[in-house]
Amino acid sequence: MLIAISPAKTLDYETPPVTKTHTKPRFLKQSKELIDNLRNYSALDLAELMNLSIKLSELNFERYHDWKTPFNTKNAKQAALAMKGDVYT
């Protein structure tokens, strides 16, 4: 069975994960290429490109610049456990 849900806009990296089990991201190389390209955009450019509010584009701008490998428990969290909102609580 496959279930698709929309990603949350709010992420929680502060709360420790309930499990230490994790896998290596499947598309890590492609993700790095995308992040490297997105780092060339200003927050205003990102807002226009992605049709985002300035507030959300500034947040994503910071996320793109903070993103780094290798991942560890201090700089990464399983996606499903990082998302916050009605669907995830």
N, C-alpha and C positions, 0 to 999 in steps of 0.2 A: 504494500500500500504506500502510495506517495501522498504527502500532504504539503500543500503550498500555502504559506502565509506571508503577508506583507511584512517587510522589515520594520522595526520600530525606529522612530526618529531619536529616541532617547536611549543612550547606552550607559551601562553601569559597569565600570571597570574597578570600582572600589570594593564592592562586596566580594569576599573570597568565593571561588567556585565551590560547588557542593561535591565535585569530583575532580580528581587529578588525571583521569583518563582523557586522552586527547589523541588526535591524529594530525599528521602533517597536512597542511592545506594542499589540495590537489593541483591548483593552478597558481602556485607560488611564483613561478617565473613570470607568468603573464601578469599577475598582480603587481609585481615589482616594476614591470615595464609601464603599466598604466599609471602607477603612483609617480614614477620618474617623470612621465609626461605631464601629469596634473600639477606637479610641483612648479612647473613653469608658468602657471596661471596665477593671477592675483585673485583675491577673494571676490572682487567685483566681476572679473572675467568668469569665474566659476558660477556666480549668481546668474549671469546672462546665459552661459552655456547650458546650465542644468535647470534653468527656470526656478531658481531658489530664492528665498528671502536672503537679505544681506546677513542676518543673524546666522542662518543655517550655512550659508556659504563660508562665513568666517570660521565657523566650527569645523567644517570639512577641510578648509585651508589648513587649519592647525593640525587636524588629524593626518593629512597627507604629509606634512612636514615632520610629524612625530613618528610616523610609521618606519620601523626598521627591523631588520633581521640580524641575527637569529632571534626567534621569538622565545620568550621565557615567561615565567609566572608574573613578572613585574611589568611587562610591556604587551601582553596579549592575554586573551581569554576566549574560550569557545564561544562562537557567535551566538548560538541559541541561549547561552547563559549570560551573555552581555546585554542582550536586548531587554528593555524595560517598558512596561505598559500593560494594558488590560489583557492582552492576549498571552502575555508571558508570566503573569504573576499568579 
